[in-house]
């Protein structure tokens, strides 16, 4: 019987982990004195997932290279974020190195001064191997890692760009071309929608909060900016209204889509009930896995369609940083550098566990040979890196933003007027943001 269950485990199955140790080898970091802090012990707090798994699996390599002992803990994402905030706020965290979620924690960590400045370390030839420069990271990665003073407060680790997934079989049967614009995408979806057959043109996240990561692709491509120069929120202007109307027009036909998160969207697309889906690059292993997907081998990948004001891929990601309270910053920096090394970036990409922020990893022909996902997918990832733009505002109350604005966007899928819903949400969220900045 066909297995329709979709979860993170089946999603990641079907991609090859890095095989030959010769590809990775021992890092040729000849200029760095890796043994300088031998005998030091570091504590690391990780969010549970493929990236945490990778660190723990290969930590012994770092220990052999440096003589530094690593103690690490993986905690489910939400609990890890809470623990990190509580301990950092205490001034005496139990960890030296922290895995942080940029799109949720960037502004909070910066404003509180919880992260050490890595700028000087990156310029020190005794601490940093030559290829690790700011130019190694995509524009979105640098925006995430730097504060408004230009200081590097973390190293960008793994990024989630949004791309367009499409069902090649459905497109071929109907003689359709891959849409280049959002307007074309909605028109294409309308040609596919077939209530009797139970097949629809477009599916995506419609559930409050979860939908914000999708909606911002429309918002950015319609010329939207989250904040003005004074830090005021801009989510009820003409750009936001037009973007929400386009989102509403394309999504509303799919039954029950107002309650969909990534799991339901992935399941609908993988079961052949939707011809197009916009979401993060990391779900490709799920749609290519024959054990969990009816359309494995029939999936196409493309850039997020452009809007009238540009073409951007909403971008989210995580990084690795050092607690400002740590007394072992130099040793901790060596570890952070190893975490985002080309070797680990290749492992991450080839195992389907994430996409490194380091552009040299994506463009390396030897690394590309080990990627078992289709070349179209890799081309879309590389292309998305060039048009990446932060997918959420850099503010402290990000969760509240996603809840309030997300509820307004969800309401439009069941008939709500975009302008009316956004105005109400804007007035509700504005004082929340103002209060957070005064705190």
N, C-alpha and C positions, 0 to 999 in steps of 0.2 A: 504494500500500500504506500502511496505517496505521502511523505512526511511534510505537513504544512507548518510545522512548528518552526518559528524563527527566534533565535536567541543569540547572544553574543558568541557562544561557543560554536554553534553551527555557522554563524556568520564568518568566523575566522578560519573555519576548516576549508581546506581546498587550496591553500597557498603554501608554497614551499618555504620552509625556514632556510636560513643560510646554511649551506651544506659544508663546503670545503673550508677547512681552517686556513688554507693557503690564501683564500680571498681576503680574509681578515688579517691573518698574520699577527705579529707583534707590532704595535704602532712604532713607526720610524720617527720618533720624536727626539732626534739626536741633540737638539739644543736645550731641551728641558732637563733639569736635574730632578728626575722623577723620584729619586731615593732620598731627597733632602729631608723629608718628613717621615721617614721610616720609623715605625714604632708608635706612630700616632693612631688613635682610634677615633672614628667618626660615626655619628648616628644620623640616619637618613629616614625621613618620613615620606612615604610614597602613596599615591592614590592607586587603588587596586585596579589592575587592567593590564593590557599587553605591554605597556611601557614599564610598569613596575615589575612585571614578570621578567622582562629582558634584563633589567638592572640586576635583579637577584640571581638570575641564571648565570650571568657572566661576571659578577662582582669579583670572583676569585682571580680573574685575569688582571683586574686593577690592583688587587692586593699583591699579586706576584710582581707586577711592574713597579710598584711604589713602596711596598712594605707597610702600607697603611691598612689598618683593619677596618672593615666596614660592617656596621650593625644596621640593618634596615628593617622597616616595618611597612607592610602594605595594609591599607585600611580602605574600606569602601568610600567612594568619592565624597559623598555628602558628609560622612563622619570625619574623613580626613581633613576636609576644609574647616570644619568646626574645631577640631582638635588643634590645628595649626594656628587659627586665630586666637583661641583661648591661651595657648602657651606663649605665642609671640607677644600678646598683650601683657602677659605676666612679667615679661622682661627676663625670664629664666627658662627658655624653651629646653626641652630634653633632647632636641635634635640640633645638628649643625647645618644640615642641608634639607631644603624643603622643595617638594614637587608642587608647583602652583598652577592653578587654572587661570590663565590670563583674562579671559572674557568675564570672569566673575570677581577675581581678586586683585587685578592690577592697581586700580585706584586706591583701594583700601590699604594695600601693603605699602604703596608709595607714600600716601598721606601720613601713615603711622610711623614711617621710617624703620620698618622691620627688616628690610633687606640691605645687605652690604653692597657697596659700590664696587663693581668689578672692572671699571674702566682702567685703573692703574695696572691691575693684574694682566689685562689683555695686551698691554704695551710692554710687558716685562718678558724679554726673551728667555729668561731662566724659568719662567712659569708657563709660557704659552708657546705651543708649536706654531711654526710660521704660517701655516695655512688657515689658522683660526683668526680671521679678521671680521670686521663688521660686514664687509662686502660678501661674506659667505652666506649671510642670511637674507631672506626675502624682505621686501619693504614692510610687510605686515609684521614679520618677526621682530624687526628693529623697533617698530612703533610700540609693540607690546613690551619689549625688554627695557626700553629707555624711558626715563622720566622727562619732565619738561625742561630739565637742565641739561639734557643730553647724556646723563650718566647711565651706564649699563648696569641695571640692578639684578639681572638674571641672564642666563643663556637660553635662547629660544630652542625648544626641544622638538616638539611634534605639532604639526599643523593639520587642521581640517578645513580644506577648501570645499566649497560647494560646486557641484557640476550637474549636468543634465544626463540622466540615464534614459535610454529609450529602447523600445522593443523593436528590433530590426524586422522581425517577422510580420508584425502588424503594419509597420510602415511600408514594407514591400507589397503586401497584399492590397493596400489601398493606394499604392503609387504615390506616397507622400515623401517629401524631403525634410531633412532635419531643420527645424526652425532656427533662424538666426536672431530673431527679435522676440520679445515677450508678446507683442501683438500677433506675430505669426504663430507663436506657440499656442495661444488661446484659440486662434482660428483653426489650427491643426487639431487641437483637442476636440473642438466642436464637430469636426468631420468624423471623428472616431467614436464619439459618445454613442452608445447603443444600449439603451436600457433593457431591451428584450434579451440581448446576448450577455448582458452583465459585464460589458467591457466599456471602459471610459478612457478619455484622452489623457487626463492628468490626475495625479494623486500627490498628496504631500501632507505635511504636518498642519493640522487644523486645531489641535488641542491648545487651550490657553497655556501660555508660558512656553511650551515646546514650539509653538508656531513662530515665535519671534526669530529663530535662527533661519527659517525659510523666508518669512516676510521681509526681512532686511535685504534680501537679494533684489526684491522688487523696489524697495525704498531707495536703495543706493543707485539703482539703474534708472530711477525716475528723478535723480538729482537731489535726493534727500541727504541732509546732514543732521546728525543727532542733536548737536549743541551749537549755539552761536558763540561768538567771540567772548561773551560774558558768562558762558556756561549755562544759558537758559535752554531748556529742552524744546526741540522743534519737531513735534510729532502730530501737529494738527494743521499744518500748512498745505498748500496746493499740491506739493510733491507727494506728501504722505497720503493725501486723499486719492490722488491719481494712482499711486502705487497700490493702495488697498483695493481700489476698484478693479484693477487688473488682476490682483490676487483673487478677489472674489469671483470674477467672471470665469477664470480658469478652473477654480477648485470646487465651486459649489455644486457641480453636477454629481460628484461622486457621493453615493449614499453613506451617511454617517461620518463624513470626513471631518466634521467639526470636533469629533472626539479622537482623531488620529494623532499619535505620536510617531516616532520613527519606526517602531515595531510594526504597527498596523500598516504604515505606508510601504515598508519593505515587503511585508507579506503580500499585500495587494499587487505590487509590481512583480514580485517573484512568482506569483501564481498566474500571471498573465491577464489580470483583470484591469490593468492600467497600462497605457502605451508610453507614458512619460512620467518621470519622477525627478524632482530636484532635491538633492540632499548631499551630505558629506561624502568625500571620496572613499572613506573607510568602509562603506557598506558594499563595495564591489565584491569582496570574497563571498558574501552571502548570496548575491544574485548569480554568481558563477559556480556555486556549489550544487552539483546535481542531486545531492541528498536533501536539499531544502529549497530548491528552485526548479520550477517547471520550464524556465526559459534560459537555463545555463547554456552558454555558447551562442545565444541569440540576442545578447545585449550590446547596444551601442553606447558610446560615451562621447559627450561633447561639452563645450563651454556653456555656462549659464547664458541664456539668450540676452541680448542687449536691450536696454530700455531707450527711451527718447533722449536721455541726457548722459548716456555712457554705458559701458559694459564693465561690471565689477563682479568678482566672486566674493561673497560674504565669507569672512575668514575667522576661524576660532583656533585656539591652540593652548598649549601648556609649555611651561619652562621649568628650569631648575635653578634655584638660587640659594644663597647662603644667609642664614640668620645673622642679623647685625650683632646680636648678642654673643655669637660664637667666638671663642678664643682661639679657634683653629682655622682661621679664614683661608690661609694660603693652602693648607692641606685640603680643605674643603673645595677650593677652587680647582685643584688638580682633579678632584673627583668629578666636579661639574663638567670640566673640559672633557674628561673621558666619557661621560654620559652622552654628550652631544658629538662625539667623535665620528669621523666618517665611517669607521668600522661598525659602530653601533647604529648609525643612520642607515647603513646598507642592510643590516640585520632587520631593523624595524620595517623598512620598505619591503624587503623580500618576503618577510613572514606575514605581510598584510596587517601588521599591528599598528601602523601609523605611517605618516609621511614626514620625513625630517624637514626642518626649516632650512637646513643647509642645501643651497642650490647645487653645489658641486656634486653632492651625492646623487641627486636626480639626473644630472647630465652625464654621469660617469658610465661609459659603454659597458664596462665590466659589471657594474652594479645592475644595469638595465638587463643584462643577459640572465640574471638570476630572478628577475621579476616574472612570475608565472601568470599574472593577470594580463589581459589583452593590451597590445601596444596602444590602442585607442585610449585606454584608461590612463596609461602613463603620459601620453601626449596631452590629455586633458588636465592632468595634475600639473605638468610643467607649464601649460598655458595659463592655468588658474593662478599659479604663483606670480605671474607677470601682471595680473589684473586684481590681485588680492587687496581687500580693504576690510578693515575691522567691522565685524558683523553686529556688534553691540556697543552702546556708548560706554566710554571709560568713566564710570561713576561708581560710587559705593553701593547704592541700592539697586544693583543690577537685577536681583531677584524680584523686587517690587516692580521694576520697570517691565520685566517680562510678564508678570502677573497682570498688571493693570492694562498696559497697551495690548497685551495678548488677548485679554478678555474682550476688548473692543473689536479686535480683528476676528476672533471666533464668532462674535455676534453677527458679523457681516455675512458669514457663510450660511446663516439661517434667515437671511432677509434684512438684516440691519443696514441702515444707510451709513456708508463709510464716513462722511463728513460729521454726521451727528454722533456716531459712536466714538470717533477719534477726539472730538471736542470734549466730550464728557470725560474720557480717559485722561486727556491732557490736563484738565482742571483738577482731576483727582491726584495725578502724579506730581504735578509741579511743586506743591508744598512739601512733599516727601523728599524730593531732590534738594530743595532749598535748605531744609532742616539738616540733611546729611552733610552739606558743605559747611554749615555753621558749627557743627559738632566738634 
